[in-house]
Amino acid sequence: MKRRKFVTILGGVTTVSIVWPPAALSQQARNVPRIGVLWHAGSAEEEGEYFTSVQRGFRDLGYVDGKTIVLEHRFAGEVYDRFTSYATELVALKVDVLVAVTRPAAVAAQAATKTIPIVFITVPDPVGNKLVDSLAKPGRNITGLSNMNQDIVAKRLELLKEAIPSLTRAALLVNPSDAVATRRTIADVQAAAGVLNVDVRSYEIRVPEEIGPAFGRIVQDGVKGIFLSNDSMLFNERKRLANLALEHHLPLLLQNRPGALAGALMSFGPDSRTMFYRAAAYVDKILKGAKPGDLPVEQPTKIELLINLKTAKMLGLTIPQSLLLRADELIE
């Protein structure tokens, strides 16, 4: 490589300054890994502890954002068209790895590129969603972390029944945008409902604006408890759901920890903070030469049960001691 030298004589001392051509500087910039992160919420603030978990994951591996790595964040705000457009935008930037948060982001990323490595986070049933060939050997250009929420929806009904032994009618909130997952969820729940002797009715919510009207129908139908399918849009609306449930004096069970913290009676699901933190390790392995298709999909090792005692008191409920003893955290 040719480079220009400028020689200056200062007090008898010769100094040599090397001026790198623009092409060399741009080459250095390209050597810094660029990671695209396609989020499901509308901002870093909405992502909250999950956003900071990803940052901490990279930091603990020795990466410095803006110096040894560049993180390109895009926030879809649960608008499906944005998942597609942002995935296309990140691919056009020629990112080294594309991180996709939730199933819609992973589907959009997979459609946008067959070559750039993809790491998904908190995706239910990645095999059933046709993202990977198998958990042990994902194949293609994709791998990541599954949240198992699809497999424990029926368990949420069981916990709701245990908390409220008199429960005979419950509401299952679903987002029919994912038709395959919705059909499986309803089938699993109805099988459990027959054993528990609970009449479960499904209520479809495609966009946040449909949440209020759905609660109106739920109240009219005499429902006494509510739980959710696995859906990122509904999860993102956890505060609104918790407030409406309290307003209508209805026990609500949400997917994971932020749901109980938002005011739901209970939450049951994986520790998602660990999954977001672990995503950095997958990216690190890929940057060091691993093929995503050879990296097994990681599943959560811990499923957490949280009970919000303040909400229970507001609802006039006494949670059975057997359930309290099994809780990982009691919110008081």
N, C-alpha and C positions, 0 to 999 in steps of 0.2 A: 504494500500500500504506500502511495506517495503522500508525503505531508510536507507542508512548508515550514521552514525554520527561520526565526527572526533572532539575530545575534546582536546583543547590546554590550558595550564596554562600560562598566561602572567601576571607577576607582581601580582600574587594572584587573577587575574580575569580569570574566566573560560569562554571561548568563544566556541560556538557550530556552526560548519559549516555543512550545509546540502548539500550533493551532490546528485543531482537527477539522477537516472539511465537514460540511453539513451532512453529507451521506454517512460519515462515520458516527456522528452524533445520533442520527436517527436509527442507526444499527444498534447502538448501545441501548436506546430507548426500547427497541423491539426485544431486546434480551430480557427485559423485566417482564415476568409473566403477567398477563392480563386475564382476570377472572370475571366473567359476567355472572351476576346474581339476579335472578328473576324472582321477585318476592310476590306474595299473594295479596298483602295489605296495601294501603295507599301511601304509606310513608314509613320511615325508620321509627318514628314515634309510635305508630300503630303496631309495628312488629315488636317493639319493646324489648323484653328480655331475650327474644329470639335473635334480634339483630345484634345485640351485644354478645350473645353466645357465639355467633359466627366470628365476630371480630376477635373475641378472646381466643377462639380456637386457632386462628391464624397467628395471633400474637404469641401464643404459648409455643408455637412451632418455630418461632424466630423470624416470622415475616413482619415487615413494616409497611403498612399500606401507604402507597405513594413513593416508596423508595425501593424495596425489594419485591414488591408485588403491587399491582393496581387492581382494585375492586371496582367494577362497573356495576352500580346498583340500578335496578329498574323496579318500579312499584306499580303493579297492575291494578290495585284497588278492587280486586275481585270482578273486574270487567273482562269478560272472556275475549273480546276482540283485542284488548290490550296485551293479553298473554301472547297472542299470535304476533302482533306487531312488534312488541319488545323482544321476543325471541328472535325474530328476523333481524331486528336492529343489532342485537348483540352478536349474532352470527356474522353480520356485515362488518363488524368491528374486528373480526378475526380473533376473538378471544381464544385463549389457550384451553380453558375449561369453562363449561356453562353449568352453573348451579341452578337447579329448578326447585322452587319451594311449593309443595302441594301437587296434587295430580294434574290440575289444569295446566300448570306451568311445565310439568314434565311432558305432558302430551304435546304442548306447543313446541317445546324444545326439540323433542324427537322428530316432529314434522319439519322443523326448520333446518336440521342438519343430520347427516348420516356419518359425518367424519369427526367433527369436534367432540371431544369427550364430554359426557353429561353426567352430573352427580345430582340425583334427586334427593329431596328431604321430605320426610313425613308423608309418604305416599302409601295409601292402603292397597293391599293386594296387587303388587306390581306385576305379578304373573297374570292374574285375571284381567288386569288392565292392558295386557299385551305390551308392556314396557320392556320386560326381560323374558328370556327363555326359561330361566329357572332362578331360584334364589342363590343356589350354589354356583351356578355358571351363567351369569346374566347374558353373555354374548353381545355382539354388536358394539356400539359406542356408549353404552349407558350402564350405570350401576347406582347405588345409593343406599338410603336408609328408609325402611318401611316402618309405619307406625302401628300396624296390627289393629287399628281401630275398627276395620271392617269385621274382624273376627270376634269383637267383644261387645257389639251393640246389644245382643240378646242378654248378655251379662248385666248390662245397665238396667234393663227392665227388671231383672231378678233383684238387683240392689234396691231399686225404687220400691218394689213390693216388700222387701225386707224392712225398709225404713218406714213404710206405711202399710202395715198388715191388712188394713181395711180397703186397700186399693182394688177396685174392680174395673175401672175404665181409665186408660192412659192414652196420651197422644204421642205419636212418633212424628217428628218433623223431618221431612226429607226434601232434598233438592233434586228434582227429576231431570236436571240437566245431564247428570250421569245416569243414564237409563239402566245400564247393566248393574251398577252398584246398588241402585235403588231397588231393583227387583230382588236382588240377593238379600239385601237388608230386610225388606218386608217379609220375605219368605222365612228367614232365620228368626225374626221377631215373632211372627205368627206361630211358629212351632213352639217357641218358648212360652208364648202367651197362653196356649192351650194347656200346657202343664201347670202354669201358675194360676189358671182360671181368671185371667185378666182380659178384658175386651180392649184391644189396641186398635186405634183408628189412625190412619196416616193422613197427614196434612202437607200438601206440596207448597214449597216456598222457593221460587226461582230467583227473586231479587229482594233486597232488604225491604222495599216498599210493601211487600206482601205479608210481612210479619204481623203488622197490626190487624189486618182483616182476618188472618189465620187465628189469632187469639180470640177474636170475636166469635168465630165458629166453634173454637174449642170450648169456650164458656157455655155457648148455647147447647153443646152436645153433652154437657155434664161431666166433662173430664176432670179427674182428680190428681193427675200427675203427668209430667211432660218429660220426654227425653229425646235425644237427637240421633240421627244417622251421622256417619262420618262425612262432614262437608266443610270445606274451608270458609265458604261464604257465611254459613251459619255460625261457625266458630268466631269469625271476625265480628259478628253481631252479638257477641255474648253479653255485653252490658245491656243492650236493648232488651234482649230476651230475659235477662235476670230481672230487670226493672218491671217489665210487663207481667212476669210470673208473680212477683211480689204484689203488684197492683191488683191482680186478680186472685190473690191468695192461693196460688198454685205451686206445689213443689216442683222444682226443675232440676234435672240431672244433666250436666254438660260433659264434654269430651275429656278435658284434662284440667290441670291446676289453675290456669287463668280463669276458667269458668267459675270455679268455687270462689276465687278471689273477687270475681266480678259481682258476686251476690247470689249465685245459684245455691240450692240446698246442698248439692253434692257434685263432685266430678269424679270420673273414673276413666283413666287412660294412661298412656305412657308418659314418661318424663321427657317432654319434647325438647327441653333445654339441652339435654345430653345429646340428642340427635343433631341439633344444629351445631353444637360444639364439635361433634365428631365429623361433620361434613368436611372440615378443614383437613383432617387427616387423609380423607379420600383424595382431595385435590392434591395434597402434598405427594402422595404416592404416584398419582398420574403424572405430575410434573417431573417426577424422578424416573419416569419410564414405564410405569405399570400400565397395562391395558385395562380400561374400565370393564370390558367384557369378561376379564379374568378375576375381577374383584367381587367376592360374594356380597350379596345384599345383606346389610346388617339389620337385624330386628331388635327391638327393645328388650332389655333383660328385666326391666322393672315396670309394673303397672301400678299406678298410684291411686289410692282412694282418699279423697279429701271431703270433709264434712264441715259445712259452715254452720256453727252453733248459733251465731247471731241470726241467721236467716231462719233456722229452725224455731227459735224463740218468737220471731215475728210471725211465723206461720202457726204458732201454737202447737208445734209438734214435739213429742218426746222420742228421740232416737233410741232404739233398743241398745242396751249395753253391749250385746254381742257384736253389733255393727261398729259401735264406738271403739271397741278394743281392736278391731281389725283396721281401723283408719290409719293411714300414714301421717295424716296431719289433721288437727282440729283447729278451725278458725274461730276465734272467740272475740 
